[in-house]
Amino acid sequence: MLTEGSGDIKPSFGRVFSSRSMFFLWIATSVSQSGDYAFNVALMWYILATTNSVLLVEIAEISCLSDLILLPPHQPAIQAFLQGLL
């Protein structure tokens, strides 16, 4: 939050990436997400090659993505509520 008299300080991505730790965190997150995508593609290809069934590929895809569908990462309140029930 900017206050009166804070001058010309504006939030920017350049300032965020000027921090070495934040830069490496961003790179690591990008690499991790790329690996997740590559694993998902390889898994679906393997299921299709071994079973030759598009239906089984779709079932596997839905099961892999069900956590993103049911508990999106931008809803921590739902996650905390469900963890409290378990």
FIKESE-842915 format. One record per residue (C-alpha): residue number from 1; residue in one letter; x negated, z negated, y negated. Coordinates in steps of 0.2 Angstrom, whole numbers, padded with zeros to 4 digits. Each point is the difference from the previous one (the first is absolute). Example, Ala and Ser with C-alpha at 12.3 -4.5 7.8 and 13.67 -1.06 7.14 Angstrom:
2
(kollum 1; 'a'; (-0062; -0039; 0022));
(kollum 2; 's'; (-0006; 0003; -0017));
This chain:
86
(kollum 1; 'm'; (0000; 0000; 0000));
(kollum 2; 'l'; (-0007; 0005; -0017));
(kollum 3; 't'; (0002; -0013; -0014));
(kollum 4; 'e'; (-0001; 0002; -0019));
(kollum 5; 'g'; (-0017; 0003; -0006));
(kollum 6; 's'; (-0007; 0006; 0017));
(kollum 7; 'g'; (-0006; 0016; -0009));
(kollum 8; 'd'; (0000; 0017; 0008));
(kollum 9; 'i'; (-0001; -0007; 0018));
(kollum 10; 'k'; (0011; 0010; 0011));
(kollum 11; 'p'; (0001; 0000; 0019));
(kollum 12; 's'; (-0009; 0014; 0009));
(kollum 13; 'f'; (-0005; 0005; 0017));
(kollum 14; 'g'; (-0018; 0003; -0007));
(kollum 15; 'r'; (-0001; -0019; -0003));
(kollum 16; 'v'; (0006; -0004; 0017));
(kollum 17; 'f'; (-0012; 0012; 0009));
(kollum 18; 's'; (-0014; -0007; -0011));
(kollum 19; 's'; (0000; -0015; 0012));
(kollum 20; 'r'; (-0011; 0003; 0015));
(kollum 21; 's'; (0011; -0010; 0011));
(kollum 22; 'm'; (0016; 0008; -0005));
(kollum 23; 'f'; (-0008; 0017; 0002));
(kollum 24; 'f'; (-0006; -0004; 0018));
(kollum 25; 'l'; (0017; -0007; 0004));
(kollum 26; 'w'; (0009; 0016; -0006));
(kollum 27; 'i'; (-0013; 0011; 0011));
(kollum 28; 'a'; (0003; -0011; 0015));
(kollum 29; 't'; (0019; 0001; -0002));
(kollum 30; 's'; (-0001; 0019; -0001));
(kollum 31; 'v'; (-0011; 0001; 0015));
(kollum 32; 's'; (0011; -0012; 0010));
(kollum 33; 'q'; (0016; 0010; -0004));
(kollum 34; 's'; (-0009; 0016; 0004));
(kollum 35; 'g'; (-0005; -0007; 0017));
(kollum 36; 'd'; (0018; -0006; 0003));
(kollum 37; 'y'; (0006; 0018; -0003));
(kollum 38; 'a'; (-0013; 0008; 0011));
(kollum 39; 'f'; (0005; -0013; 0014));
(kollum 40; 'n'; (0018; 0004; -0002));
(kollum 41; 'v'; (-0003; 0019; 0001));
(kollum 42; 'a'; (-0011; -0002; 0016));
(kollum 43; 'l'; (0013; -0011; 0008));
(kollum 44; 'm'; (0014; 0012; -0003));
(kollum 45; 'w'; (-0011; 0014; 0006));
(kollum 46; 'y'; (-0005; -0009; 0016));
(kollum 47; 'i'; (0019; -0005; 0004));
(kollum 48; 'l'; (0005; 0018; -0002));
(kollum 49; 'a'; (-0015; 0007; 0010));
(kollum 50; 't'; (0004; -0012; 0015));
(kollum 51; 't'; (0019; 0000; 0000));
(kollum 52; 'n'; (0004; 0017; -0008));
(kollum 53; 's'; (0015; -0009; -0007));
(kollum 54; 'v'; (0004; 0001; -0019));
(kollum 55; 'l'; (0013; -0014; 0003));
(kollum 56; 'l'; (-0013; -0012; 0006));
(kollum 57; 'v'; (-0011; 0004; -0015));
(kollum 58; 'e'; (0014; -0004; -0012));
(kollum 59; 'i'; (0004; -0016; 0009));
(kollum 60; 'a'; (-0019; -0005; -0001));
(kollum 61; 'e'; (0000; 0005; -0018));
(kollum 62; 'i'; (0015; -0010; -0005));
(kollum 63; 's'; (-0007; -0015; 0010));
(kollum 64; 'c'; (-0017; 0001; -0010));
(kollum 65; 'l'; (0009; 0001; -0016));
(kollum 66; 's'; (0014; -0013; 0003));
(kollum 67; 'd'; (-0010; -0014; -0009));
(kollum 68; 'l'; (-0001; 0011; -0015));
(kollum 69; 'i'; (0018; 0004; 0000));
(kollum 70; 'l'; (0006; -0018; 0004));
(kollum 71; 'l'; (-0012; -0010; -0010));
(kollum 72; 'p'; (-0007; 0011; -0015));
(kollum 73; 'p'; (-0016; -0008; -0007));
(kollum 74; 'h'; (0008; -0001; -0017));
(kollum 75; 'q'; (0013; -0013; 0006));
(kollum 76; 'p'; (-0010; -0016; 0003));
(kollum 77; 'a'; (0015; -0010; -0002));
(kollum 78; 'i'; (0008; 0007; 0016));
(kollum 79; 'q'; (-0016; -0002; 0010));
(kollum 80; 'a'; (-0001; -0018; -0006));
(kollum 81; 'f'; (0018; -0003; 0005));
(kollum 82; 'l'; (-0003; 0007; 0017));
(kollum 83; 'q'; (-0016; -0009; 0003));
(kollum 84; 'g'; (0009; -0016; -0004));
(kollum 85; 'l'; (0013; 0004; 0014));
(kollum 86; 'l'; (-0013; 0003; 0013));
